[in-house]
Amino acid sequence: MATLLQVDFDFPGPFGEELSTMLEKLAESINEEAGLIWKIWTENEKEKIAGGIYLFENKSTAQNYLDMHSARLKEMGVEDVRGHIFDVNGPLSSINKGPVF
């Protein structure tokens, strides 16, 4: 069953184009993660938070990624990583054009 992972954390910046340039290689490497279907990067400069919404093939690949990514972020100085894993209701999401299978 498709599984959604929501991650966010306090982040001082940079944001926007500067962040895009800085993390392009990381973004490319995320495509190689086991079970990843897609990721949407999120940022809110005003509230100083960043993160992402991910769709994984199943709960175990989402949890494995969350564990690895949380450790990576902590190595980068992010102290509080908030991660939530959700089952996806495919039939209802399809009605609303959600990009799930």
C-alpha positions, 0 to 999 in steps of 0.5 A, spaced: 500 500 500 502 506 498 505 510 504 505 518 505 511 520 509 511 528 512 517 531 514 518 538 517 523 541 521 526 548 524 530 551 518 534 558 518 535 558 511 537 559 505 530 558 502 528 558 494 533 558 489 539 558 493 537 552 497 535 549 490 542 550 488 545 548 494 541 541 495 541 539 487 545 533 488 542 531 495 535 531 491 538 527 485 540 522 490 534 521 493 531 519 487 535 512 488 532 511 495 528 504 496 521 504 495 521 512 493 515 514 488 516 521 489 518 527 493 515 534 494 520 539 497 516 544 502 519 550 505 516 556 509 521 562 510 517 566 514 516 561 519 523 558 518 521 551 517 522 546 511 521 539 509 518 534 504 512 530 502 514 523 500 510 517 497 513 510 498 511 504 496 510 501 503 510 503 510 517 499 511 520 503 506 517 510 508 520 508 515 527 506 513 527 513 509 525 517 515 530 513 520 536 515 515 534 522 513 533 524 521 540 521 522 542 525 516 539 531 518 541 531 525 548 530 522 547 537 519 545 540 525 537 539 525 535 538 532 528 536 532 525 532 526 518 531 525 516 525 521 509 522 520 507 516 516 500 515 513 496 510 509 494 513 503 486 512 501 487 510 494 480 511 491 478 517 495 485 520 493 484 518 485 477 522 485 481 528 487 487 527 482 492 525 487 498 522 484 498 515 487 497 508 484 
